[in-house]
């Protein structure tokens, strides 16, 4: 029987590429979206899921079990980007970022894990980020959620190995997806940060536009799913491979200078980026 794959946040971008990749290789795929209508189908069935809800996560996994009888591979991809200075970001906005990007993963793992543990097999694959290896200015809470996933997945790797369940974290650099088109910005900007904040966010936009194709991330997920003894971490893209090494090998003052120059934090140039509109669409 084909293995069953559950992919969260599969309506676009990385999640859609992952789900399509598995589907076209003969896996039984279920994608999820917050806005999926009951019974909706693309190339694969789409289930409604709000990763911010314990009940929704449990119901989603139960529906897959009812329709397929098993969950062999869980791919955690749902999330969104939140831009803005730390000072201007409200506690509610910061908590919502963690509810989706970090606790959303925790909810899905808790929902799927009892069934995998009983079967003594399974794969849990989570989409991390270069932002979980080095902090992105004016994306502090997004980076924090990705840093948190690094620790969570590493601890999970140790705990689940005795049960035959493999855990992998995919760490892509900038990926060409709609994530920044649907990004949220802290609702009450402070003018004190206008110049460096807007320039940094503009650099991020350009980096996403020039990023790697989401299919490259999907390839890494497929490798982690099919390899007999998968790695804990897979870095995807040149920036994800060499920037963390550079950070570890370079004195902080030199590395920090490079980051400030890359994101134009000290530039006298005028801001070139329009403010994002708020969006509820889940993205990686």
Secondary structure, DSSP 4 states (H G I P E B T S, - for coil): -PPEEEESS-SSHHHHHHHHHHHTTT-EEEEEETTPPTT-BSSSEEEE--TT-HHHHHHHHHHHHHHHS---EEEE-----EEB-TTTS-HHHHHHHHHHHTHHHHHHHHHHHHHHHHHT-EEEEEE--GGGTSPPTTBHHHHHHHHHHHHHHHHHHHHHHTTTEEEEEEEE-SB-SGGGTT-EE-SS--GGGHHHHHHHHHHHHHHHHTSB-HHHHHHHHHHHHH-TT--SEEEESHHHHHHHHHHHHS-HHHHHHHHHHHTTTT--SPP--PPPPP------
